[in-house]
Amino acid sequence: MGKIHSIESMGLTDGPGIRFVIFFQGCKLRCKYCHNPDTWKLSKGEEITAQELAQKAVRYLPYFNSSGGGVTCSGGEPLLQPEFLIELLRLCKQSGLHTAIDTSGYGIGGYKEILKYTDLVILDVKHVSNKGFNDLTEGNMEVFWDFVKVLNQSQTDVWLRHVIVPGVTDDKKHINKLKEMLRQFKQAKNIQLLPYHTLGVHKYDSMGIPYPYKSVRPMCPEEVNRMEKILHEITGF
């Protein structure tokens, strides 16, 4: 049995084509800009078997075939439920489905077996330094690098994502370090910079949780697009 938060049956932003997106429950990180605080606690969520989920996903096979889509395991953090994730991915691959994991690389192991059944990893790069990572997420960046080490030994394609937050991850020094960091991902095929937004603030209010970045303005999408273009030109992704 696994714990999931919700399902999006026709997702368009979580990998190529039309996606059946499964949002896993549970996350160890506490990112200051997280827009899904309702996924943090593993004790919450709906219990379901991997077989039940795979059967639900297969119903959308015609849409996947026509669009180059498939199944994306997101969260929360799917890597926190490794046994359940492995079984789900294995069943999806048996049914001929393209599989993707949208992750922060912050799990508890089993990575080699997970990646065996994963076609694409959409990896959220939180920060470029240990201190910055901890300040932003309250986590240890070494856990992230443990996942990257195994990822680089696999044949799984990688899409990289990085959120640009005003005053936190938008200065020139940070972006230059990001350029160097991106070269360490051997199977990287794409890089996407995402503008910081405040669309999830209402969840904090409803849950009675203080929102850490209340005074931070949303990032200008045009400026983020300019940064992304530069990174594409340099990295060749």
N, C-alpha and C positions, 0 to 999 in steps of 0.2 A: 504493500500500500504506500502511496505517496500523498503528500499534502500540496494542493494547488490553490492559488488565490482566485484565478479566473481564466477564461478562455476567450480569445478573439478569433472567430472562425474565418474571417476574410481580411487579414491584416495585409497592409501594403508597405510598411516601413521597417519590417524586421527581417530583412533578407530579400533575395531575388523573387520576383513574381508574387503571386497571391499566397499568403502564408496562413497556416493554422497555428496560432500563437498560444502557447501554454505558459501562463504566468505562475511559476512555482512560488510556494510560500516559504518564507524564511530568508534572512540575510544577516550576516555578522557585521557588515559595515554600517556606519551611521553617517552617510554623506550629508554634508550640510545643505545641499541643494536637492536632496532626494525628493521626487514627486510621488513616491509610492510608500509612505511610512506604514501603510496598512499591510504591507507584505513582510515587515520585519520579523515578527514573531512566528517561529516555526510551529508553535502550539496552536495557531489559528489555521484557518483554511479548511478546504473540503478534502476528505479522504477519498481516494479513487485508485483503482488498479491501473497498471501500465497497459494491460490488455484493453480495458474499457476506453482509455484515452486513444490508443492506436486505432481502435475500431471507429471512434468518432472522426478521427483525422482522415481515414481512408474514404469516407463518404465524399470528401472534397477532391478526390483524385482527378476528376475531369478538369477542374479549375487549375490544379497544379500542373497538369500536363500541357494545358493550353498557354500557361503563363510562365512556365519554368519555376514554379513555386514549390512549396513543401511545408514541412513542420519546423517551427522555431520554438525552442525551450528557453523561456526568458524568466524574469522574476521581479522582485526577489532575486535569489541566487540559485540557479538550478544545480550548481556543483555541490551544494550542501546536502543533496539527497542522491549520492552517487549510485547506489544499488538500483534505486527506482529509475533514475535517469538512464542507466545502462540498459535496463530491460526495455524501457520505452523506446530508446533509440534503435535497439536491436530489432524490435518488432516493426518499427517504421521502415527500416532498411529491408526487412524481409518482404514488406509490401511494396517495395520499389519507390519509397518516398525520399525526397531530398531532405536532409536533416541539418539543422543549424542550432547553435547554442549562443544566446545573447548573454554574456557573462562579464563579471568584473575580475575573473580569474582568482576568486577568493573562496576556495573550497576546502575540502578535507581529505583529498586524495582520490585514488582510483582514476587518475587522469588518462593514463595510457589506454585503459579499456574503454573509457568514455569516448576518446578521440577515434578509436577504432571504428566506431559507428557514426562519426560526425563528419559531414561534408564541409561545413563552414562554421568557423568560430567568429562571432561578432564580439570583439573584445573592447571593453570600456577601459581606456587608459586614464586613470584618475589624476595622476600627477607625475612629475618627472624626478622628484627627489623623495627620499625617505621621510624627511621632516614634513614636506608639503603633503605627502600622502597621509601621514598620521594626523596632521592638522585638519585635513579635509574630511577624512573618513573615520578617524579613531582606530584605524587598523594598522597592521604591520606590512610594509611593502615587500618584505621577503616572501610572504605567502603568495603574493602576485607573481614574483619572479620564479617561484617553484613551479607554478603552472606554466609560465612561459617557457621554461626549460624543456618540459615535456612536449609542449606545443611545437617547439622548434624541431623536435625529433620526429614529429609526425608528418604526414603528407596532407594534413587538413588545411584548406584555404583559410585565410584570415582577413577580415575587415576590421580596421581599427577606428575607434571613435574616441573623441576627447571633447569635453564640455569646456567652453570658453566663458569664464566668469570674470566680470569686471573687477580689477584690483586683486585678483587671485591667480588667474591663469592666462592673462591677456598681455603681459608685458613682453618686450622684445627678448629679454634674457630667457624667459620661460619658453618662448616659441623656438628659440635657437636650440635649447636643450631638448625640446621635443623632436626637432629634426634629427638630432643625433640618436635619440632613443628609438625612433621608428626604424632605423636601419638594422636594429637587432632582431627584427621579426622576419624570419626567413621565408615564410609563405604568405607574406602580406600582399594583398591584391588591391587594397583601397584604403584611403584615409578620409574620414568625415569629421569635420569640426562642427560641434553643435552649440548654438547660442544658448546661454543660460536664460531660463524663463521662470516665472513664478506661478505657473498654472496649477501646481499642487498645494499651494499655501492653504487653501480652504480645508484640506484634509487635516493639516496640523491643528487648525482651529477647532474642527469637529472632534478631534481626538484629545484635545487639551494639551498638545505638545508645543512648546515654544519653537518658532521657526528661526533658525540661526542667522539666515541671510535676509531678514526682513528689510534692512536698510540698503541692500544691494539692488541696483536697478537692473532690468533685463538687458542682455547684451544685444548690441546692434547687429542684426543678421547680415547686413551688407558688409560690415567690417569682418565678420567671421568668414564670409564667402571670399573676401580678398585674401585672408590668411590661408584659407584652404587651398586656393589656387596656387599660392606660392609653394606650399608644401607638396602639392601634386607635381609641380614643375621640378622641384628638387629631388624628391624621392622616386618619381617615375611611376608611382602607383596608379 
